[in-house]
C-alpha cells in the first residue's frame, strides 16, 4: 500500500497500492467495510487526495502510468469524472487546493513538470503546466492555506484581502520551491536550498491567520527542515531533526502545531514546537505495532 487518506468527515478511507487499484472503505464501529474498488490505472497508484465535500464525493489518484484520474461518486456509484494524461513520466503527487480557490488540483511528476487542473464554470477542465519545475523530477506538492498570513490580527474578517494562490513543491534537485499565480500564469516565487539529497515530501502548515507562515520538508538526507516566513518573501530554515534513514512523509495536524514524520526507520513520530522555539518529540509509534511511546521527557532533536 502506497497511500491511505481519510475523507473530510473521517467516515471513509481510500487506499492505493501497486495492484493498480484504488479501494474505498466505509469506517463503521471501528472497522472498515470495502465499499468500492476503482480500476482505471495501468500501473502502481502512488497517492490519493479527497476534494472538499462542498464539491461532492470526489477523489484524485495518480500513478506510475503517467495518469491522474479524478473520480466522483454519484448515487453510490464511482465513475471517472476526468482523466489527465499529459505527463511524460510517473505522476507522484496530487493535492487539492483550499476549497476557497475552487476545484483545483496540483500534480507533480517525475518528468519535472507540475500540472494544475481546475474545474471551470461550464463543467469543463482547464489545465496549465509548469515545465521544468524540478530537474530530474517533482516528488511532492502542497498548497498554501487560503487564510492570508496576519489577517487574524491585521483586519476584521470582512476586510481580509483575497489570498494569492500559492503552493510548494519538492524535487529530485534537492530543492523546495514556492510557486505563485500571477495574471493566470504560475511563476517561481522562491527557491529554498538546505537539503543535500532528494526532497521526498513538503507540507504547508494550516493557518488561522497568524503572521508566520510555516512549511515542513523532508528528504533522503534524513533531515526534516522547518521553513518560516514573517513576510512571505524571506524564509529561514531550521533542522527539526536528523533521522537515521530516509524520511518519506511529513503531515501537519489540522491546527498546524503538531507535525507527523514517517521514514525508513519504520516509525511515525509527532513533533511540537516549544515556547523556546525548539522542536521536541512528543510521541513515537512503531509502524504496524500500533504502540505509542510517549517520551517521559520531550526528546531534544539531533542536529
N, C-alpha and C positions, 0 to 999 in steps of 0.2 A: 504494500500500500504506500502510495506516494503523498497523499494529502487526505485530510478529513476536515470538513467545515460544517459547523452548526449554522442553521439559519438564524435570522434576526430574533425570532421568538424562542429559540432553543428547543423546538419541538421536532426538528428534522435534522438528520445528519447525512451529508453527502460525502462519499468516499470515491477515490480513483486509484487505479493501480496499473501494473504492466500487462494485465489481461485485456487492456483496451476498453474497459467498461467504466461507466460511472454508476454507482449504486446510491439509491436514496432510501434511507431508513426513517420510519416513524419512531420517535422516542416515547415510549409509554411504560409507566410503572418501573422506571429504572432500566428497562430493556430496550432492545432495538428490533423492530419488525421490518423486514425488507418490503418496501412499497413499490419500487421501480428499479429497473436495470436499463440504463441508456446505452445504446450501441450506435456508433457512428464514427468513432475514431479508428484509425488503422495502425496505431502504434501505442506505446505506453502513454498513459494520461498523467501529466505531471502535477497539475494544480487546478483548483476549483475556486469559484467566488460566487456567493449569493448576492443578487441585487437587492436594493431596499424594497420591502414589501409594498410600498406605495405603487410600484410598477407591476405588482403581481408576483407569482412564484417563478422567478427567473434565475437560472444558474448558468454560469460560463465555465467552460473547460478548455484546457489547452494541452497539446500533445506533441510527441516526437514526430508525428505525421505532418507537422508544419501547419496544422489547422487549429482554429479557435471555433468552438461551437457554442452558440447561445441557445439554451433550452428553455422552454416555457411550459408550465402545467396549466391545462385548461380542462375543467370538469374531471379532474383526476387522471387525465392523460397527458404524458410528457411528449412533446414534439420539438423538432428543431425549429427555432424561430429565425436563426440566421447562421450562416457558415462563412467564415473568413479564411481564405486560403492564399493570402498574398505575401507569405513569408517564404524564404528560400531554405530555411532550416528549422530545427525544433523550436517550438514556442514553449518557453519555460515558465512564464509567469503571467497571470491575469489579475487585475484589480479594478473593481468598480469605483468610480469617483463618488464623492459625497452626493447624496440624492439631490441636494440643492442645485447641483450643476447639471441635472438632467441624467438620462440613462446613458452613461458614458463609460467605456471600458478601455483601460490601457493594457497593452500586451507587449512583453519583452521576449526577444528571440535570439537564438544562437547565431543568426545571420548579422547581428549587430544592430538591428533596427528595433524601434519601438513604434507600435501602431496604436492609434486612438480611434476607437469605433464608437459612434454616437447615433442614437435614435433620433430621427427628425420628426417634425410635427405631422408629416403626412404618412408616417408609418414606415418610411424607408430608412436605410442605414447609410450614414456618411462616414468615410474613412480618411484618415490622414496618417502619414508615415514619416517618422524621423529616421532617415537613413544614417548609418554610421554613428549611431548614438554611443555605442561602445565598440571599439575594435575587438575582434575575436568573438564577442557575444555579450548579450544582456541576460542576466540571471534573475533579476527581481525588479519589481516596480511597486510603489506605494504612493497614494495621493496625500496631498496636504489637506488638513481639515478645512471645511468651508467657513468656520468661525475665524474672523480676522484677528490676528495677534494684537493684544492690547485693547480689544473692543470692550472687554468686560469693565475696564476701569476708565477708558477714554471717553466713550459716548454712550448715551442711552440707546437701548436696542432699536428704537425707531430711526436712529440716525446712523446706524452702523454701516460702514462702507461695504460695497459689493466686493467680496474676496476674489482675488485673481486666481485663476485655475493654475495650479502647480502640482508637480509630482516629482518624486525622487526615484532614481534608478541605480542599480549596482551591476558591475560588469566584470568581464574577464580581463579587462585592462587595469584591474586593481583600483578603479575609480568609483566614487559616488558622485552622481551628477543630479542637479536640480534643474527642472525644465519649467518654463513659464509660457502661457498662451498670450500672444500679443497680436492683435488685429487678425485673429483667426489662424495664426501660424504659431508653431511651437519653437521656442528658442532656448538654447542653453543659457541658464542664468548663473549657475555656479558649478565649479569642478572642485570636489573635495578630495584631497590626497592625504592618506595616512596608512592605508593598508599596503602590505607587501606581497599579497597574493590575491587570487580571485575573490571578489566580493560576492558572497552567496545569497545574502538577504538584506533588505533595507525595510525600515518601518518608521513612518512619520507618526509621531505621538498625537493622540487625540488632544483637542484643546477646548477649554471653556472660555477662552478669550483673554488669558493671561499674556503678558508681554513676550515671554520667552517661547521660542519655537524649538522643538527637540526632534532629532532623528537618531535612530539606532541603526548601526550597520554591523554585519558580521562577515567573517572571511575564512578562507582556508589557512590563513596565517595564525588561526587560533584566537584571534582577538575580537572582542566586541567593543566598538567605539561609539560613544555618545557625542553627537554634534549639537551645539546650541547656538542660537542667534537671538539677539535682542532687537535687531533692526531688520532682519530678513535678508540682509546683504552680506554681512561678515559673520563667519561661523568659526567657532572654536571647537577643538576636539579633545576628548578625554577618554583614555582607555578604561573601560569598565572592569575588564579582567582579561588575563591571558590564560586561555584554556589549553589543556594538553593535546587537543586534537582539533580537527576542523570544526567550525561552528556553522551549522546548516541554516538555522532559523532564529529570528527574533520576532517577538509579538508583544504589543502593549496591552495592558488592561484597559477597560473601557474608559477609565478615569485618567489614563495616561501617566500614572505614577508608579506602576509596577511593570517590569519588563521580564518576560519569559524567554529563556535561552535554551536551545537544544542543539546538541552537537554529536560528534563522533565518539564521545566518551560514554554514550548511551544514557545520558542524564538530562533531565529538564530542571533547570534552576530558576528561581524567581529572585529578582534584584530590585532594591528600592534605594532611592537617594536619601541620605541622612540630611539633617538640618545643616550639617557642616559641609555638605556638597560631596560627601563620599558615597560611593555605591557599595552597598552591603548585600550579601546573600541572605535572604530571609526564608528560603525553602529549597530543598534539594530532593528530586524524585528520580529514582532509578526506573528507566523505561521498562514497561512490561511487568513490573513487580507491584505497581500501584501503591508503593510505600513512600510516604512523605517523611522526610527527615528535617525537622525544623531545628536549625542550629541553636544551641543553648545561648551562645553569644553570636551576634551577627558577624559573619565572616568578612574580613577585610580582603579586597581584591588583590590578586597578584599583579605585579607590574611587568 
